[in-house]
Amino acid sequence: MKKDSFLTLFENTLSPPPETPLCGRELCSDLEGWDSMGVLSFIAMVNREYGLTLEVEKIYACKSVDELAALVADQLES
């Protein structure tokens, strides 16, 4: 999984999308669109784009966008 592709997909799931491109170091709690609907959109995007079903507890355990990317990458490798 390419990180830049993941970041673009993630940006597009947030409503409203961030004003500047994400780099990965952002805290999820600081993102305006990262709420319960944002999490659901993220789950749907990961399922659609990567064919994965992530556990909600693991998503909420991620504190940063980089940790979300690592979660998806780890699931793709297993």
VEXDREN-2710 file (C-alpha; in Angstrom, 1 decimal):
% VEXDREN-2710
k/r/px/py/pz
1/MET/0.0/0.0/0.0
2/LYS/1.4/3.4/-0.9
3/LYS/1.1/5.9/1.9
4/ASP/0.3/8.8/-0.5
5/SER/-2.6/6.9/-2.0
6/PHE/-3.9/6.1/1.4
7/LEU/-3.7/9.7/2.5
8/THR/-5.6/10.9/-0.6
9/LEU/-8.3/8.3/0.0
10/PHE/-8.5/9.2/3.7
11/GLU/-8.7/12.9/2.9
12/ASN/-11.7/12.2/0.6
13/THR/-13.6/10.3/3.3
14/LEU/-13.5/13.3/5.7
15/SER/-16.4/15.8/5.6
16/PRO/-15.4/18.5/5.2
17/PRO/-12.1/17.5/3.6
18/PRO/-8.9/19.1/5.1
19/GLU/-7.9/22.4/3.6
20/THR/-4.3/21.2/3.2
21/PRO/-3.1/17.7/2.2
22/LEU/-2.5/15.3/5.0
23/CYS/1.1/14.2/5.8
24/GLY/0.2/11.5/8.3
25/ARG/1.5/13.1/11.5
26/GLU/-1.9/14.7/12.2
27/LEU/-3.8/13.5/15.3
28/CYS/-7.2/12.0/14.4
29/SER/-8.8/14.0/17.2
30/ASP/-7.6/17.2/15.5
31/LEU/-9.3/16.5/12.2
32/GLU/-12.6/18.3/11.8
33/GLY/-14.3/15.4/10.0
34/TRP/-13.1/12.6/12.3
35/ASP/-16.3/11.9/14.2
36/SER/-18.6/8.8/14.2
37/MET/-19.6/9.5/10.6
38/GLY/-16.0/9.9/9.6
39/VAL/-15.1/6.6/11.2
40/LEU/-18.0/4.9/9.3
41/SER/-16.8/6.5/6.1
42/PHE/-13.3/5.3/6.8
43/ILE/-14.5/1.8/7.4
44/ALA/-16.4/1.8/4.1
45/MET/-13.4/3.2/2.2
46/VAL/-11.1/0.6/3.6
47/ASN/-13.5/-2.1/2.7
48/ARG/-14.1/-0.8/-0.8
49/GLU/-10.5/0.1/-1.7
50/TYR/-8.6/-2.7/0.2
51/GLY/-11.2/-5.4/0.7
52/LEU/-10.6/-5.3/4.5
53/THR/-13.0/-5.2/7.5
54/LEU/-11.3/-3.5/10.4
55/GLU/-12.3/-3.8/14.0
56/VAL/-13.8/-0.6/15.4
57/GLU/-11.7/-0.9/18.6
58/LYS/-8.5/-1.0/16.6
59/ILE/-9.5/2.1/14.6
60/TYR/-10.3/4.1/17.8
61/ALA/-7.0/2.9/19.3
62/CYS/-5.2/4.8/16.5
63/LYS/-4.2/8.3/17.6
64/SER/-2.8/9.6/14.3
65/VAL/-3.3/9.2/10.6
66/ASP/0.0/7.4/10.4
67/GLU/-1.3/4.8/12.9
68/LEU/-4.4/4.3/10.8
69/ALA/-2.2/3.8/7.7
70/ALA/-0.1/1.3/9.6
71/LEU/-3.3/-0.6/10.8
72/VAL/-4.4/-0.9/7.2
73/ALA/-0.9/-1.9/6.0
74/ASP/-0.6/-4.6/8.8
75/GLN/-4.0/-6.0/7.9
76/LEU/-3.0/-6.2/4.2
77/GLU/0.1/-8.2/5.1
78/SER/-1.7/-10.7/7.3
END
